[in-house]
Amino acid sequence: MLICVFTGFSSGLPLYILISLIPAWLRSEHVSLGTISLFALIQLPFILKFIWSPLMDRYSFPLLGRRRGWMLATQLLLLLSIPLYGFLQPQLDIWPIVYLSAAVVFFSASQDIVLDAYRREILPEAELGFGTSVHINAYRIASLVPGSLSLILADRMPWQSVFFITSLFMLLGIAMTLLVSEPAASENRPKTLREAVLEPMHEFFTRAGWQSAALTLAFIFFYKLGDSMATALATPFYLDMGFTKTDIGLVAKHAGLWPAVIGGLLGGAWMLKIGINRGLWIFGVVQLVAIVGFALLTHFPQDKLMLAIVIGFEALGVGLGAAAFGAFIARATNPIYTATQFALFTSLAAVPRTVINSVAGHIVEQTGWFNFFILCALLGLPGMLLLFKVAPWNADTNQDASAH
């Protein structure tokens, strides 16, 4: 479980740098919302990571082994690349920032592939659910660094120092990689690249038929669509509402973090009684209602109490929804092909955050923040409707999702 804390933190840190710290940096340097939202497209590697995940299953580094070798390589690349932001100026170097962000995203997505595989291989079946919950909560706690500490530091020191200090937190993941041992399951790697690429996909689409598989993939895409889009420009939204970077660091980030952690733990415990299917229904409704809270916040600018209440409730809904959603993805994965199938499912879940969110800034500029958040709530409805097919309320909750 302690290893899962470090895998979650190391996985979450670079992503939150990209979705929290970089937008705040660009907005504070007077970059337009439209340009900032286009940075979501740079996160395409999170969608496409299933393409090169078989390479990380098939090949290994000498000395450290297959999993630990790839872990160390990706973590060192992140440690060296993140400080480079401090040498760039948003108004003059927007394209170099784009290129650097694309590299950071690629290294981060690659790290996620191997960390997910490593975590799956060290956890026995009985501990998989709890270990995943620990990983997800540590992932969220990592947001405190770029989303809180770094923003507070940005009000007090140059951005170059901020990015350097932020990058040093990658040393925690590197230390974990050097101290842990290679899992025994890592020896059972595919014998050929063809086997590593084709067998996971073949198994998934033939397990219960292509129609059932297609519905499962559609649900993974739509379930978090509205929530993902609503939070795509969260930091610029808070700034536009008149809150300072310190307000965001102290109030918004903490009010959003701990309810999400509590929601994740409550969701995991509650699902032991109600099952995954009913959890998806109940938590999905809470998630939709929580999105509307952002629309309400537009009528209370500079109100720190309302900021904390709205973000806290939304984060609670997200935590509940993420617990059920993560359990659904795990249930839809065959343990034999976890690495590549997990990469495929999480890649699909990242599509809204990457492609759809890239137009969020333009929508806000055309409609205003209130109408934007109402639209986000409506976009969450298709995922709820798909529950009738992929996770019926009264179905056997222990049955694999793809079998419905």
Secondary structure, DSSP 8 states (H G I E B T S, - for coil): -HHHHHHHHHHHHHHHIIIIIHHHHHHHTT--HHHHHHGGGGGHHHHHHHHHHHHHHH--BTTTBHHHHHHHHHHHHHHHHGGGGGG--TTT-HHHHHHHHHHHHHHHHHHHHHHHHHHHHHS-HHHHHHHHHHHHHHHHHTTHIIIIIHHHHHTTS-HHHHHHHHHTTHHHHHHHHHHS---GGGG---SSHHHHHHHHHHHHHHHS-HHHHHHHHHHHHHTTHHHHHHTTTHHHHHHHTT--HHHIIIIIHHHHHHHHHHHHHHHHHHHHHHHHHHHHHHHHHHHHHHHHHHHHHTTSTT-HHHHHHHHHHHHHHHHHHHHHHHHHHHHTS-GGGHHHHHHHHHHHHTHHHHTGGGGHHHHHHHH-HHHHHHHHHHHTHHHHHHHHHHS-TTS-TTS-GGG-
